[in-house]
Amino acid sequence: MSFVKLTASALTIAAATATAATARDQVQVAGSSTVLPYASIVAEAFGENFDFPTPVVESGGSSAGLKRFCEGVGENTIDVANASRAIKEKEIKACAEAGVTDIIEVRIGYDGIVFASDINGNEFAYTPTDWFLALSDEILVDGKMVPNPNKTWADVNPSFPAQALQAFIPGTKHGTREVFEDKVILAGCEATGAFEHLLAHAEGDTAKAQKKAAEKACISLRTDGVSVDIDGDYTETLARIESNKDGIGVFGLAFYENNTDKLQVATMSGIVPSTESIATGEYPVSRPLFFYVKKAHIGVIPGLKEYAEFFISDEVAGPDGPLSEYGLVADPELSDTQDAVANEATMGGNS
């Protein structure tokens, strides 16, 4: 994979050196396993093209990365948190309590969540309903919520093969899990009428509390081994499928597209996942991807701002850049993000 030659302005940035005294001269990044491959590509290219050390990029999940990000300010804390979801209010509060008050939110583009299985296995065309009926701990039968009795995909949908149900899904510390719960499991719960039933019987003093209780019940998944949480990255999910050919894995589009020799992908609601179907909004299970920068570290950790600007440059994150080749759907509002980073605009609107 080759990179476009750096522009004159980029070369000017590359020639710059940080003058602030610091005991750490390497940008440190952690977080989303979905963003990991993109960040790794950028970090390597940054180290090759700029007069700064190659940033250290770790995975661990969106929640884990943001937790580390919010531990405080200083060289013993990370500079950037990658996330496959937006930062939550409770995380912003935790950051503030630890002194991390100025956060720059950087949206890098969009990605889709795909449902893939062994390349030589059965083909599937899913809907959210299918996944709710496969993985929910309880489903609606004859007007009552009962323990999920389904054992095969044919039990879920008569048009499917009688293949044993086995799903490998991102663990709860991953941002992908939250998107999966919201756009697939909860959507299926609503489509089957289970949500309305749960809402009618939900406990709570307010309508909001009752809705929250119903949603929580909707996304409560089986604990009998049919649904397996994967706390590692997508390579662990792939390994599980390689050892269990009946397994269906939940991946980011980019990972699937780089493993098409091993995996086949299912449609969702009749739409094939691709950069094109995500860009047009046709594919129903997609999400924006982010990283968050600790503004207090800019000018202290050499290369931090330069790394952020390089990541979202047209040459890297644009529609013709290498991240697009790897599966990232370019953000149509990328120029606005570039301006925000250049101006060091924080989430509170300050710069």
C-alpha positions in Angstrom: 0.0 0.0 0.0 1.6 3.3 -1.1 1.1 6.8 0.1 0.7 9.9 -2.0 3.8 12.2 -1.7 3.5 14.7 1.0 2.4 18.2 0.0 4.6 21.2 0.6 2.5 22.2 3.6 2.8 18.7 5.0 6.5 18.8 4.5 6.6 22.1 6.4 4.8 20.3 9.3 7.1 17.4 9.0 10.2 19.6 9.4 8.8 21.2 12.6 10.2 20.0 15.9 8.6 20.4 19.3 10.5 22.7 21.6 8.7 22.0 24.9 10.7 19.9 27.3 9.2 16.5 27.9 10.4 13.1 29.1 8.3 11.3 26.5 8.7 12.0 22.8 6.3 9.4 21.4 2.6 9.9 20.9 0.6 7.2 22.7 -2.7 5.9 21.4 -5.1 3.3 22.7 -8.7 2.1 22.2 -11.0 0.7 19.5 -10.0 -2.5 17.8 -12.1 -1.2 14.8 -10.0 1.9 14.5 -6.8 0.0 15.3 -5.8 -0.9 11.7 -6.4 2.6 10.4 -4.4 4.1 13.3 -1.6 1.6 12.8 -1.4 2.5 9.1 -1.3 6.2 9.9 1.2 5.8 12.7 3.6 3.9 10.5 3.4 6.4 7.7 3.7 9.2 10.1 6.9 7.8 11.5 8.3 7.3 8.0 7.4 10.8 6.7 7.8 13.1 9.7 10.6 14.0 11.9 8.9 12.5 14.9 9.0 9.0 16.4 6.3 6.5 15.2 3.3 6.7 17.6 2.6 3.7 19.8 -0.9 2.4 19.0 -2.6 -0.2 21.3 -6.1 -1.8 21.1 -8.3 -2.9 24.0 -11.7 -1.5 23.0 -13.3 1.9 22.9 -14.4 1.9 26.5 -11.0 0.8 27.7 -9.2 3.4 25.7 -11.4 6.2 26.9 -11.0 5.0 30.4 -7.2 5.3 30.1 -7.6 8.6 28.3 -9.6 10.0 31.2 -7.1 9.0 33.9 -5.6 12.5 33.9 -3.1 14.8 32.2 0.6 14.1 32.1 3.2 12.0 30.3 2.1 8.9 32.2 -1.3 9.1 30.5 -2.2 8.4 26.8 -2.6 11.3 24.3 -5.2 9.8 22.0 -8.2 7.5 22.5 -9.6 5.7 19.4 -13.3 4.9 19.5 -15.9 3.3 17.3 -18.6 5.3 19.0 -19.0 8.8 20.4 -17.7 9.6 23.9 -20.4 9.3 26.5 -21.4 12.1 28.9 -20.3 9.9 31.9 -16.9 9.6 30.3 -16.7 13.3 29.7 -17.5 13.8 33.4 -14.9 11.2 34.4 -12.3 13.0 32.3 -13.2 16.4 33.8 -13.0 15.0 37.4 -9.4 13.8 36.5 -8.4 17.1 35.0 -9.0 16.3 31.4 -11.2 19.3 30.6 -10.3 20.1 27.0 -11.0 17.3 24.5 -10.8 17.5 20.7 -13.2 15.2 19.0 -12.0 14.0 15.6 -14.3 12.0 13.3 -12.2 10.1 10.8 -15.0 8.6 8.6 -17.5 5.7 8.7 -17.4 2.0 8.9 -19.9 -0.8 8.7 -20.5 -3.8 11.0 -20.7 -7.0 9.0 -21.8 -10.6 9.7 -19.3 -13.0 8.3 -18.7 -16.8 8.4 -16.4 -19.4 6.9 -15.9 -18.9 3.2 -16.9 -22.5 2.5 -20.0 -22.5 4.7 -23.7 -21.7 4.2 -24.7 -18.3 2.8 -27.0 -16.1 4.8 -29.3 -13.1 4.2 -30.1 -11.6 7.6 -32.5 -9.1 9.1 -32.3 -7.7 12.6 -35.2 -9.9 13.5 -33.1 -13.0 12.8 -30.4 -11.9 15.1 -32.8 -11.0 17.9 -34.5 -14.4 17.6 -31.1 -16.2 17.6 -29.4 -14.4 20.5 -31.9 -12.8 22.8 -32.2 -14.6 26.2 -36.0 -14.3 25.9 -38.3 -14.0 22.8 -42.0 -13.3 22.4 -44.1 -16.5 21.9 -47.9 -16.4 21.9 -48.0 -13.1 23.8 -45.4 -14.1 26.5 -41.7 -13.7 26.9 -40.1 -17.1 27.2 -36.6 -18.4 27.4 -35.1 -18.6 23.9 -35.7 -22.2 22.6 -33.9 -21.8 19.2 -31.0 -24.2 18.5 -30.4 -23.8 14.8 -30.8 -21.0 12.2 -33.7 -23.0 10.7 -35.5 -22.5 14.0 -35.0 -18.8 13.7 -36.0 -18.6 10.0 -37.4 -21.6 8.0 -35.6 -20.3 4.9 -32.2 -20.8 6.7 -30.2 -24.1 6.9 -30.4 -26.2 10.0 -27.0 -25.0 11.1 -26.3 -24.8 14.8 -26.5 -21.3 16.3 -23.1 -20.0 17.3 -22.2 -16.3 17.3 -19.0 -14.6 18.2 -19.7 -11.0 19.1 -17.6 -8.1 20.4 -17.4 -7.9 24.2 -19.1 -5.2 26.2 -15.9 -3.0 26.3 -16.0 -2.6 22.5 -17.9 0.3 20.8 -18.9 -2.2 18.1 -21.0 -4.0 20.7 -23.1 -1.0 21.5 -23.8 -0.4 17.8 -24.7 -4.1 17.4 -27.1 -4.0 20.3 -28.8 -0.8 19.1 -29.0 -1.3 15.4 -29.5 -5.1 15.3 -30.7 -6.6 18.5 -32.9 -3.7 19.6 -34.2 -3.2 16.1 -35.1 -6.9 15.9 -36.8 -6.7 19.3 -38.9 -3.9 18.0 -39.7 -5.7 14.8 -41.0 -8.8 16.6 -43.3 -6.8 18.9 -41.2 -7.9 21.9 -40.2 -4.3 22.8 -43.9 -3.1 23.0 -44.7 -6.1 25.2 -41.7 -5.4 27.5 -42.5 -1.8 27.6 -46.1 -2.5 28.7 -44.8 -4.6 31.6 -41.7 -2.5 32.4 -41.1 -1.2 35.9 -40.2 2.4 36.5 -41.6 5.7 37.9 -41.4 7.5 34.6 -41.9 6.8 30.9 -38.2 7.3 30.4 -37.3 4.8 33.0 -39.8 2.3 31.7 -38.4 2.7 28.1 -34.8 2.2 29.4 -35.9 -1.0 31.3 -37.5 -2.4 28.1 -34.5 -1.6 26.0 -32.2 -3.3 28.6 -34.4 -6.4 28.5 -34.4 -6.4 24.7 -30.6 -6.5 24.5 -30.1 -9.1 27.2 -28.4 -11.9 25.4 -28.2 -15.7 25.9 -25.8 -17.1 28.4 -26.0 -20.8 27.3 -22.9 -20.6 25.0 -24.8 -19.7 21.8 -23.6 -16.1 22.1 -19.9 -15.7 22.9 -18.3 -12.4 23.8 -14.9 -11.7 22.3 -12.9 -9.3 24.4 -9.9 -9.3 22.1 -9.7 -7.9 18.6 -11.1 -9.3 15.4 -8.3 -11.7 14.9 -9.6 -13.6 17.9 -13.0 -13.7 16.3 -11.6 -15.1 13.1 -9.7 -17.7 15.0 -12.9 -18.9 16.7 -14.6 -19.2 13.3 -11.6 -21.2 11.9 -12.0 -23.6 14.8 -15.8 -23.7 14.6 -17.1 -23.6 11.0 -20.7 -23.0 12.2 -19.7 -19.8 13.9 -20.9 -16.4 12.6 -18.7 -13.5 13.6 -19.4 -9.8 14.0 -16.7 -7.7 12.4 -15.8 -4.3 11.1 -16.1 -4.0 7.3 -12.4 -3.2 6.9 -11.3 -6.4 8.7 -13.6 -8.5 6.5 -12.4 -6.9 3.3 -8.8 -7.9 4.3 -9.8 -11.5 5.0 -12.0 -12.3 2.0 -9.9 -15.4 1.4 -11.2 -16.8 4.7 -14.6 -15.2 5.2 -17.9 -14.7 3.3 -20.2 -11.9 4.3 -24.0 -11.9 4.7 -26.4 -9.2 3.6 -28.4 -7.3 6.1 -32.0 -6.3 5.2 -31.2 -7.2 1.6 -28.1 -4.9 1.4 -24.6 -6.1 0.7 -22.1 -4.2 3.0 -19.6 -2.2 1.1 -17.9 1.2 1.2 -20.5 2.3 -1.4 -23.6 1.1 0.4 -22.3 2.6 3.7 -21.5 5.9 2.0 -25.0 6.2 0.5 -26.6 5.2 3.9 -28.2 2.1 2.3 -26.5 -0.4 4.6 -28.3 -0.3 7.9 -25.5 -1.2 10.3 -22.9 1.5 10.0 -21.3 4.1 12.4 -18.9 7.0 12.5 -15.4 6.4 13.9 -13.5 8.8 16.1 -10.4 9.5 18.0 -10.1 12.0 20.9 -7.1 14.2 21.5 -6.0 15.6 24.9 -5.5 19.2 24.1 -3.3 19.7 27.2 -0.7 17.4 25.6 -0.5 19.4 22.4 2.9 21.3 22.4 4.1 19.0 25.2 4.1 15.6 23.5 6.1 16.1 20.2 4.1 15.4 17.1 0.7 15.0 18.7 -1.1 17.7 16.7 0.9 16.8 13.6 -0.2 13.2 13.9 -3.9 14.2 14.3 -3.7 16.5 11.2 -1.9 13.9 9.2 -4.5 11.3 10.1 -7.4 13.4 8.7 -5.6 14.9 5.7 -7.1 14.5 2.3 -4.1 12.4 1.2 -4.7 9.9 4.0 -8.4 9.9 5.0 -9.9 11.3 1.8 -11.9 9.2 -0.7 -8.7 8.5 -2.7 -6.5 7.9 0.3 -5.0 4.6 1.7 -7.6 4.4 4.5 -10.3 4.3 1.9 -8.5 1.5 0.2 -8.5 -0.4 3.5 -12.3 0.0 4.0 -12.8 3.4 5.6 -15.7 5.4 4.2 -14.5 9.0 3.8 -16.4 11.6 5.8 -18.1 14.1 3.4 -17.5 16.7 6.1 -13.8 16.0 6.4 -12.8 19.6 5.7 -14.8 20.8 8.8 -12.9 18.2 10.9 -9.6 19.4 9.5 -10.4 23.0 10.4 -11.5 22.0 14.0 -8.2 20.1 14.5 -6.1 23.0 13.0 -7.9 25.4 15.4 -7.7 23.0 18.3 -11.4 23.3 18.8 -12.6 21.4 21.9 -15.9 19.7 22.5 -17.1 22.6 24.6 -16.6 24.9 21.6 -13.4 26.4 22.9 -10.2 26.7 21.0 
